[in-house]
């Protein structure tokens, strides 16, 4: 084994060799090979000495960076001493300074949108920056800290990306003191820090970081916001793949002190679903949750863009309705300035009024839907996000059905294209098979669906609505037979659908209605609606719905209504099933069920 | 009182008189007077008999048009006799035929997305089609009908566009019979019709139609949905420019008979705002409303696209909250499975939890906001659409302020570019001056704003919040001085803002907060938020907010929070003020105020 001195000499020589190679115009591959050798030497140096190699010339300036460090200590409440008042005074002063500096920067029209620091996102860092040893500012959370000898390693996290930050006392030009290293390694997990440092190529890949090829050599570190030392859950624990570790107890006391601890080796308790939801703001920081909700945001955007490009108009229908809802139970009621009111269970009437009666022809809405249903299942929420659409049809409700099929294929395609990193991150925690779907979308009649079930030995009755278990079974059968997890089933029994559903012209027991399924679970319910007021009244009577309770609804169809069809999509269900997740609470940021209404 | 027979005779005579007057070239006013007399007679007829007057000749043509009329009658419930069962059977049969034809068309892979008819939108028609005399199918509403001699003129409306359709008995190759002409001219206003005809160049411009250079020569006409003959309001009346005509009474009885009447010459009562909202599905058909809500839809889309392109994630925060809202009054309360709950007055906490604490950094939401405020003003609603955003900031809350300014300029620019026709249509009914705005957005401090008011003689106090009248005045002053209707004012008194507002580091009486104005009215309220839990507690105490009521809020900031800022935009206000409208009910499809919760 080489001594430290020998390694330093070898590294210095190799550095000179590289410079020579570059100036003499050696080809890139040759230079790359030399850099590889240099990195290997540096890595060996670190092995031998326990410290990172820092070139002698890198001894930095004292004054400025020292001042910054003081700043950081003041900012990071937890670490620094001093009474609250002193801290507050310091903070105010610091803020004032910052603001003045900023205004000055503005006044002199400095670049970068008024920021004097060139902040980078962790995800933007890359090998090229490492190669040119670029100096950057980062703002990120401390995922873990680890102190080794005179050094501190911090794993910094921002969104889906992580990077290793390194401080070593006395080495290099960073002017880092022993105290600074101690201070850094004592920063509580989940604190927000500002770091200024140099991006360098990592001597060996950093397995624990998504940015495995680089690391940041810290020159300054400031705590922007200190997290309390004992957190109710750790992101690390909440990120653990399903099945790994045991379901923890009450959850509330997972320790969160990173100090002195071997990061990554820590195996804490498994976080219960309930704890995760109680402290959702922490739980949302896991890579899987960052990904799930970015994808959910993407689904909404794709839904709207697809429709807007086809002439659909977005509406915002009222959620506060006078009296009782569209003849439904399961409705939340409230007092509206002394009158009874309730929360909309769907934008049904308003979609119809605007599209079929109001002249907009094609409308959509993305908004909350309220269901006071006292059922605690994996797929019900008392408040969820409805993606609703309604459109006039010219000759057949298949016009709407086709649009639904194409809309979903469009969404699935784009999510797979644009969210590869997010899908991978989710798969790490919740392994799933990518959704199988085909185009055009497979379409079965309800009768055909029942036939498939009967052939498979199920006691399926085509005259009745499909029980949940049979839906699931049908999903499996269809997947096996047609190779798709996504299909449409239409022509449901009339009696199984709401009163405003258009009866089937061929069979009075059926209706022009459809459901759409992903992995054997319903994500859309839709239909052609009755636009003829006489038929509507007849159907309402059949259902024993008091006509007075739907007065406006009926009126709207007395004043001329176009034939129309539409449906409602449950956003959380779509995301859950697309990702093969097992519980709808995983795709609702702040789920509401009969037992949960907080946070 | 005249007998039924007498009235029939009088009506017949009057009809002949009108026809004579028209063929002899009497002036318009004379004809109008006669039509008025005819209508009075018909109205009397209805009073006496309890039925609507139907001319004897209107007992259907024989072959095709007879079938068609029955068809129409069956569809349009109100006019035709015949038992419900018979009608239903016919309808089912018709639907079955249509569906079969459609499926056949599908099977043979016909063009046009499965439709056997090449439907065109009225807005798509053009001179080129007229020149080549293209045959088209249209589905549109009957705006007015007018019969002249052997012909009938129908003004058809679809969205913003209108076109004149013409039927002449015995003329051309269309095979139109006298009865068909009569049938067509008897179609009630606002009925939905299918028309097949040939587009031709209009011999003289059709002043009443937006498609003034062409007309459609009808070959077939079907009533798809018949509107009842007497509508609670006419689109024509509801479209009348402000100030024209008198504010009508209760509104409910504007006659809607086009038959035999001089279309366009009819001057009905002015529709009251209340009637318009009671029958909003009709009122939405006016060109101004079609335009207002298309623009509103555009504003939402532009808002989201701008933010999504900048890495913002869309969230859907819960509207059902346990306990009371963020320490506010004016909240709607409800029972949630036996526990007290309320409706969210803003997504404030959730935006902060996700952006600053949950790792998403930049979030936005478009959703309903509920305020149980008992104020009936031109700019308050109890339910409105909030366009909310929250973002982490690196060094200064001006980062958020700049984004807001650029976001709005982006929206204004695109609306002006993309919605020229809609802006013109709105201007027809509600004349307005286009919004003046500049870039970068004018920014005043609150102190500067107060100074401007004081200089203009107002008793403005920089230590207090700005009263509404002074806001208005300031808008006028700024417009005069800086030439803009759009500006930002920041550094409001701390005491005038919510407890979570970041105090100004330079002046403890001020805050890092801002409002944004259009034409002297506030459309955005925003600020940097406190991210330090100690300061947050201090501010909550100052406001005497019980800490227990904001437990989750405080917790979220104990677990590490990034500095952040954001704001909430009232969608309906933005659209109202951009368009210079006087009442927010004009930009809410189904407005909710203390006195209205229906339809």
Contacts between the chains, C-beta under 8 A, distances in Angstrom:
chain1	res1	chain2	res2	distance
A	77	B	532	7.5
A	77	B	534	7.3
A	84	B	534	6.4
A	87	B	534	7.9
A	88	B	534	7.5
A	88	B	535	7.4
A	91	B	532	7.4
A	92	B	505	5.6
A	95	B	505	3.6
A	96	B	505	4.2
A	96	B	506	5.6
A	98	B	395	6.1
A	98	B	396	7.1
A	98	B	505	7.8
A	99	B	396	6.3
A	99	B	505	5.6
A	99	B	506	6.9
A	102	B	395	5.7
A	102	B	396	4.5
A	102	B	398	7.2
A	106	B	398	7.4
A	113	B	399	6.9
A	113	B	402	6.8
A	114	B	395	7.6
A	114	B	396	6.6
A	114	B	398	6.0
A	114	B	399	7.0
A	114	B	402	7.3
A	115	B	394	5.7
A	115	B	395	5.4
A	115	B	396	7.9
A	115	B	399	7.5
A	116	B	395	7.1
A	117	B	394	7.0
A	117	B	395	7.0
A	119	B	394	5.2
A	139	B	392	7.7
A	139	B	394	6.4
A	139	B	562	7.0
A	141	B	359	7.3
A	141	B	560	6.2
A	157	B	359	7.9
A	158	B	359	7.7
A	158	B	361	8.0
A	159	B	359	6.2
A	159	B	360	7.7
A	159	B	361	7.1
A	190	B	559	5.8
A	190	B	560	4.2
A	191	B	560	5.2
A	192	B	560	5.3
A	192	B	561	7.0
A	192	B	562	5.1
A	224	B	562	6.8
A	224	B	563	6.7
A	225	B	531	5.9
A	225	B	532	7.0
A	225	B	557	7.9
A	225	B	560	5.3
A	225	B	561	5.1
A	225	B	562	6.5
A	225	B	563	7.6
A	226	B	560	7.1
A	227	B	558	7.2
A	227	B	559	5.1
A	227	B	560	3.5
A	228	B	558	4.9
A	228	B	559	6.6
A	231	B	559	5.8
A	232	B	559	7.7
A	279	B	555	7.1
A	279	B	559	7.2
A	280	B	353	7.2
A	280	B	358	7.3
A	281	B	353	4.4
A	281	B	354	7.4
A	281	B	357	3.9
A	281	B	358	4.8
A	281	B	555	8.0
A	281	B	556	4.6
A	281	B	559	6.6
A	282	B	357	7.7
A	282	B	358	8.0
A	282	B	559	5.4
A	284	B	353	7.9
A	284	B	354	6.5
A	284	B	357	8.0
A	284	B	358	3.6
A	284	B	359	5.9
A	284	B	360	7.1
A	285	B	358	6.4
A	285	B	359	4.1
A	290	B	359	5.9
A	290	B	360	7.3
A	293	B	313	6.4
A	293	B	315	7.3
A	293	B	360	7.1
A	294	B	313	5.8
A	296	B	314	7.7
A	297	B	308	7.6
A	297	B	313	4.6
A	297	B	314	4.0
A	297	B	315	7.6
A	300	B	314	5.4
A	301	B	304	6.9
A	301	B	308	5.7
A	301	B	314	6.9
A	304	B	301	6.9
A	304	B	304	7.4
A	308	B	297	7.6
A	308	B	301	5.7
A	313	B	293	6.4
A	313	B	294	5.8
A	313	B	297	4.6
A	314	B	296	7.7
A	314	B	297	4.0
A	314	B	300	5.5
A	314	B	301	6.9
A	315	B	293	7.3
A	315	B	297	7.6
A	315	B	589	6.1
A	316	B	368	6.9
A	316	B	385	4.5
A	316	B	571	7.3
A	316	B	588	7.9
A	316	B	589	6.9
A	317	B	589	7.0
A	317	B	590	6.5
A	318	B	368	7.8
A	318	B	383	5.7
A	318	B	590	4.7
A	318	B	592	5.6
A	318	B	597	7.9
A	319	B	319	7.2
A	319	B	368	5.1
A	319	B	370	7.7
A	319	B	383	6.4
A	320	B	332	7.5
A	320	B	370	7.1
A	320	B	382	7.0
A	320	B	383	5.3
A	320	B	592	5.4
A	320	B	597	5.9
A	321	B	597	6.9
A	321	B	598	7.5
A	322	B	597	4.0
A	322	B	598	4.3
A	323	B	598	7.8
A	332	B	320	7.6
A	332	B	334	5.4
A	332	B	335	7.6
A	332	B	336	7.2
A	333	B	334	6.7
A	333	B	335	7.4
A	334	B	332	5.4
A	334	B	333	6.7
A	334	B	334	4.0
A	334	B	343	7.6
A	335	B	332	7.6
A	335	B	333	7.4
A	336	B	332	7.3
A	336	B	382	7.9
A	336	B	597	5.4
A	337	B	372	7.6
A	337	B	374	6.4
A	337	B	594	4.9
A	337	B	595	7.9
A	339	B	597	6.7
A	341	B	597	5.7
A	343	B	334	7.6
A	343	B	343	8.0
A	349	B	599	7.7
A	350	B	589	7.4
A	350	B	590	6.5
A	353	B	280	7.2
A	353	B	281	4.4
A	353	B	284	8.0
A	353	B	599	7.4
A	354	B	281	7.4
A	354	B	284	6.5
A	354	B	589	6.7
A	357	B	281	3.9
A	357	B	282	7.6
A	357	B	284	8.0
A	358	B	280	7.3
A	358	B	281	4.8
A	358	B	282	8.0
A	358	B	284	3.6
A	358	B	285	6.4
A	359	B	141	7.3
A	359	B	157	7.9
A	359	B	158	7.7
A	359	B	159	6.2
A	359	B	284	5.9
A	359	B	285	4.1
A	359	B	290	5.9
A	360	B	159	7.7
A	360	B	284	7.2
A	360	B	290	7.3
A	360	B	293	7.1
A	361	B	158	7.9
A	361	B	159	7.1
A	366	B	366	7.2
A	367	B	367	6.2
A	367	B	368	6.6
A	368	B	316	6.9
A	368	B	318	7.8
A	368	B	319	5.1
A	368	B	367	6.5
A	368	B	368	6.9
A	370	B	319	7.7
A	370	B	320	7.1
A	372	B	337	7.5
A	374	B	337	6.4
A	382	B	320	7.0
A	382	B	336	7.9
A	383	B	318	5.7
A	383	B	319	6.4
A	383	B	320	5.3
A	385	B	316	4.5
A	392	B	139	7.7
A	394	B	115	5.5
A	394	B	117	6.9
A	394	B	119	5.3
A	394	B	139	6.4
A	395	B	98	6.1
A	395	B	101	8.0
A	395	B	102	5.2
A	395	B	114	7.9
A	395	B	115	5.4
A	395	B	116	7.0
A	395	B	117	7.0
A	396	B	98	7.2
A	396	B	99	6.2
A	396	B	102	4.3
A	396	B	114	6.9
A	396	B	115	8.0
A	398	B	102	7.2
A	398	B	106	7.4
A	398	B	114	6.3
A	399	B	113	6.9
A	399	B	114	6.7
A	399	B	115	7.4
A	402	B	113	7.1
A	402	B	114	6.9
A	503	B	92	7.7
A	505	B	92	5.1
A	505	B	93	7.7
A	505	B	94	7.8
A	505	B	95	3.3
A	505	B	96	4.1
A	505	B	98	7.7
A	505	B	99	5.7
A	506	B	96	5.4
A	506	B	99	7.1
A	508	B	92	7.5
A	531	B	225	6.0
A	532	B	75	6.3
A	532	B	77	6.4
A	532	B	91	7.4
A	532	B	225	7.2
A	533	B	77	5.6
A	534	B	77	4.4
A	534	B	84	6.5
A	534	B	87	7.2
A	535	B	88	7.3
A	535	B	91	7.5
A	538	B	84	7.2
A	538	B	88	7.8
A	552	B	598	6.4
A	552	B	599	3.8
A	555	B	279	7.1
A	556	B	281	4.6
A	556	B	599	7.8
A	557	B	225	8.0
A	558	B	77	8.0
A	558	B	78	7.3
A	558	B	227	7.2
A	558	B	228	5.0
A	559	B	190	5.8
A	559	B	227	5.1
A	559	B	228	6.7
A	559	B	231	5.8
A	559	B	232	7.7
A	559	B	279	7.2
A	559	B	281	6.6
A	559	B	282	5.4
A	560	B	141	6.2
A	560	B	190	4.3
A	560	B	191	5.2
A	560	B	192	5.3
A	560	B	225	5.2
A	560	B	226	7.2
A	560	B	227	3.6
A	561	B	192	7.0
A	561	B	225	5.1
A	562	B	139	7.0
A	562	B	192	5.2
A	562	B	224	6.8
A	562	B	225	6.5
A	563	B	224	6.7
A	563	B	225	7.6
A	571	B	316	7.4
A	588	B	316	8.0
A	589	B	315	6.1
A	589	B	316	6.9
A	589	B	317	7.0
A	589	B	350	7.4
A	589	B	354	6.7
A	590	B	317	6.5
A	590	B	318	4.7
A	590	B	350	6.5
A	592	B	318	5.6
A	592	B	320	5.4
A	594	B	337	4.9
A	595	B	337	8.0
A	597	B	318	7.9
A	597	B	320	6.0
A	597	B	321	6.9
A	597	B	322	4.0
A	597	B	336	5.4
A	597	B	339	6.7
A	597	B	341	5.7
A	598	B	321	7.6
A	598	B	322	4.4
A	598	B	323	7.8
A	598	B	552	6.5
A	599	B	349	7.8
A	599	B	353	7.4
A	599	B	552	3.8
A	599	B	556	7.8
